[in-house]
């Protein structure tokens, strides 16, 4: 049996019968386990560095031409006296104004319909943006994880991170636009129109990437993947937003809700009002609000993402099972299990194993498990010098057990930009004249994630799966901190990256929630 999983840059992970009958070393008993998270962050960076570096092998001669302004658009923009008339503006309704609840079923149907209408150029554009998303996601994951201890969880959405920055690019003019374009991974070769990204094309490509994640394709019986993205634009009273900017966000965030409220008198109270408003609109229980924005802020950009995956062939085990947070602490959590053939790879040399679980025909959940104690900082330094993962996973009969996951995370892109020494990118001097006619002072650029993995309804294992459960089936039990990634192979995009340190505590350092 030979199969293949296509990763970034067109590389294949091939699944071949393993010559090693065991494929992995047995896990140490709880008493020998390491402190929570030791080596976990590094292990994920190994995986992501490999995925991101592979993207650099693309064969496009001009990989970003599909995302730039075309010749006719440039001719229009460069005509003498071709200045556009003033864009219509509007004042956002106060936050007390009623709005209908988010219809996630309608959002799913909208993305599925978009996937059905895709043309070859749309797919090429999505693959190009997918590469850029991966690079930003890898860099920001590293930045974010360094701010949290190894005993804390991390989950990010590279697509939401990239989409947030692309949204500001849509609203920016030079010099801010050029700086944002460089952050997105496409430094302009010169100041010419043809070297500039077309923000609308970039956001349209993000819609394609989202659509490819949830599209059922030709398989009728596969569990449905749910992905919903909502953006809240919260403004100080008196700030008018330009309609073309807000409307232009629709491909990335089909529901964009502008609202105004007093941000200056009591930022903590304003953050609490925003949190209650968004929970009422979405129905999603997110982490509590971040409050570290300046009272001088006039615009907060908050992106909310909900992902729900159902794992085909997995069933919820009866009762609660033990999960070791560290070598002395355990918690009891719901766990899922399946006995089947899974692509698997194990490296005693690098002290990790990878198991791939198909969430659909084109979407994979990659589970990365450390074997034993690693020095986090030393291995982290090693990671950036070596490509540590093989391109081959072997199909193995595996009895796979992992926690049912409900993870919540909130983080402020402004903090990440500051840590990356890019804090001036969206400061008070930023030129965001396509967002509003008046000066805009950006406060938070919040990303909030609700990530769920569940069984697909508790179907009992098939007879063939039960036959796999003999002595030859490899036991893979994720009952201590591990890492994961959700990867969509048609757009070569990493949608989620995370570290699970304690399934009961969600993720993040409480991030003010």
Secondary structure, 3 states (H helix, E strand, C coil): CCEEEECHHHCEEEECCCCCCCCCCCCCCHHHCCCCCCCHHHHHHHHHHHHHHHHCCCCCCCCCHHHECCHHHHHHHHCCCCCCCCCCEEECEECCCCCCCCCHHHHHHHHHHHHHCCCHHHHHHHHHHHHHHHHHHHHHHHHHHHHCCCCCCEEECHHHHHHHHHHHHHCCCCCHHHHHHHHCCCCCCCCCHHHCECHHHHHHHHHHHHHHHHCCCCCCCCCCCEEEEEEEEEECCCCEEEHHHHHHCCCCCCEEEEEECCCCCCHHHHHHHHHHHHHHHHCCCCCCCCCCCCCCCCEEEEEEEEEEEEECCCEECCCCEEEECCCCCEEEECEEEEEEEEEEEEECCCCEEEEEEECCCCEEEEEEEECCCCCHHHHHHHHCCCCCCCCEEEEEEEEEEEECEEEEEEEEHHHHHHHCCCCCCCCCCCCCCCCCCCCCCEEEEEEEEEEEEEECCCCCCCHHHHHHCCCCCEEEEECECEEEEEEECCCCEEEEEEEECCHHHCCCCHHHC
